[in-house]
Amino acid sequence: MEDYRRAALEPSLRLLLDFAVQVTLDVHTVDEQRIAALRAAGWEDAAILEAVEIIGFFNYYNRMADALGVEPEPEWDEPSASVDTQG
């Protein structure tokens, strides 16, 4: 959960997460080749669109919270026994 690059993930999921990082850090470098690579890895256009919507929402929310100085709630740092880490 701390670094997806070290996790044992399916290659297609790792590719999508790399895409999320690219969209977050430099959206202007996303091109048709990157989208084609996602399609070739099995991601359908609807799933790519949904990923971009979620990435955009989280980027928006994080920037808004940072700009307003929103502090994390203390319980956000506590591991939750109810979280399913097996998928």
Helices and strands as residue ranges (DSSP letters): G 4-6, H 11-26, G 27-29, H 32-40, H 45-68, G 74-77
